Amino acid sequence: MIGGGADDAAGLLVVRSQVAPPLHAEYHAWYDNQHVPDRIRLPGWLTARRYVAVHDPEMFLACYDLENLAVLRRPPYVSLRADRPAAEQAILDRIGPMDRRIYRRLGAPAGPEPELDTCGALLLCVWWQPAPDAVAAFHHWYQQEHIPMLAQVPGWLRSRRFALADGAGPGFLAMHDLASAGVFDHPQYRRATATPRRAAAAARRVGYERVLYQLIRRFDPPAKTWPA
């Protein structure tokens, strides 16, 4: 069941998996040549990205931009999940459980999202759960101070925020596209992460995770093609 927002909200599907090195070749071939192509060609599936964690080569992330959350209820996608080919199920059985989370977009303007094709060499994901009485202050700090300050860092390409609609984990996710790891050495980044309001928000959080990922492969419309 998808909750936490209307089905017409712009959506994001995030899938994290832990894969041992002996399975990497088979896992990547399946993901790139079958799993993602079967989804990205469906109506309402806008982009797909695959990443590996910079500090853990066995941790992978796939994320899909969705036109809205309703696409996850449509028969073509529901059938893909319900009627998996035997070869795909065999791979999934060897990998083990995947962490699948569905999000709705926060703070997006009406209509198609601008610069949907933005994709940095690195993706910084920050999962954050403020205490119940600190949610409003958290959102205000992030939107009014934190993102504007990060946007001034050279190489900081894009910041987007999402609220959890289905799945486990902290209630809010920020995804930051970065040109390189050099952004973390810039004085403006250090200023953005050391303000009194940031410290106050951190003091009132009850869940947190921060992972830096490196891009493996991107899948984009309108061509809907994938290099060999």
ChimeraX attribute file (.defattr): number of C-alpha atoms within 10 A of each C-alpha:
attribute: neighborCount
match mode: 1-to-1
recipient: residues
	/A:1	6
	/A:2	17
	/A:3	14
	/A:4	12
	/A:5	16
	/A:6	13
	/A:7	18
	/A:8	12
	/A:9	18
	/A:10	25
	/A:11	28
	/A:12	26
	/A:13	21
	/A:14	19
	/A:15	16
	/A:16	18
	/A:17	17
	/A:18	17
	/A:19	17
	/A:20	13
	/A:21	11
	/A:22	8
	/A:23	13
	/A:24	14
	/A:25	9
	/A:26	11
	/A:27	19
	/A:28	14
	/A:29	11
	/A:30	16
	/A:31	15
	/A:32	18
	/A:33	13
	/A:34	12
	/A:35	15
	/A:36	19
	/A:37	17
	/A:38	14
	/A:39	18
	/A:40	21
	/A:41	16
	/A:42	13
	/A:43	13
	/A:44	19
	/A:45	22
	/A:46	22
	/A:47	23
	/A:48	23
	/A:49	18
	/A:50	23
	/A:51	22
	/A:52	24
	/A:53	18
	/A:54	16
	/A:55	11
	/A:56	12
	/A:57	16
	/A:58	15
	/A:59	16
	/A:60	21
	/A:61	21
	/A:62	21
	/A:63	20
	/A:64	21
	/A:65	22
	/A:66	24
	/A:67	21
	/A:68	20
	/A:69	26
	/A:70	16
	/A:71	19
	/A:72	18
	/A:73	13
	/A:74	13
	/A:75	10
	/A:76	14
	/A:77	16
	/A:78	12
	/A:79	11
	/A:80	13
	/A:81	10
	/A:82	8
	/A:83	9
	/A:84	11
	/A:85	10
	/A:86	9
	/A:87	10
	/A:88	14
	/A:89	12
	/A:90	11
	/A:91	14
	/A:92	13
	/A:93	10
	/A:94	12
	/A:95	16
	/A:96	11
	/A:97	11
	/A:98	14
	/A:99	14
	/A:100	16
	/A:101	17
	/A:102	22
	/A:103	29
	/A:104	29
	/A:105	22
	/A:106	18
	/A:107	10
	/A:108	15
	/A:109	10
	/A:110	8
	/A:111	8
	/A:112	10
	/A:113	12
	/A:114	9
	/A:115	8
	/A:116	13
	/A:117	14
	/A:118	11
	/A:119	18
	/A:120	19
	/A:121	15
	/A:122	22
	/A:123	26
	/A:124	19
	/A:125	19
	/A:126	17
	/A:127	21
	/A:128	22
	/A:129	20
	/A:130	22
	/A:131	15
	/A:132	10
	/A:133	9
	/A:134	15
	/A:135	16
	/A:136	11
	/A:137	14
	/A:138	21
	/A:139	17
	/A:140	12
	/A:141	15
	/A:142	17
	/A:143	14
	/A:144	10
	/A:145	15
	/A:146	19
	/A:147	18
	/A:148	13
	/A:149	17
	/A:150	22
	/A:151	17
	/A:152	13
	/A:153	20
	/A:154	15
	/A:155	18
	/A:156	21
	/A:157	18
	/A:158	19
	/A:159	17
	/A:160	15
	/A:161	22
	/A:162	21
	/A:163	21
	/A:164	24
	/A:165	24
	/A:166	17
	/A:167	16
	/A:168	11
	/A:169	16
	/A:170	18
	/A:171	20
	/A:172	22
	/A:173	24
	/A:174	18
	/A:175	16
	/A:176	23
	/A:177	21
	/A:178	26
	/A:179	17
	/A:180	16
	/A:181	16
	/A:182	12
	/A:183	17
	/A:184	14
	/A:185	10
	/A:186	13
	/A:187	10
	/A:188	17
	/A:189	19
	/A:190	15
	/A:191	12
	/A:192	20
	/A:193	14
	/A:194	11
	/A:195	12
	/A:196	10
	/A:197	18
	/A:198	16
	/A:199	11
	/A:200	14
	/A:201	19
	/A:202	16
	/A:203	12
	/A:204	17
	/A:205	17
	/A:206	12
	/A:207	15
	/A:208	16
	/A:209	12
	/A:210	12
	/A:211	14
	/A:212	19
	/A:213	24
	/A:214	22
	/A:215	20
	/A:216	15
	/A:217	16
	/A:218	17
	/A:219	21
	/A:220	18
	/A:221	14
	/A:222	9
	/A:223	7
	/A:224	12
	/A:225	12
	/A:226	12
	/A:227	7
	/A:228	5
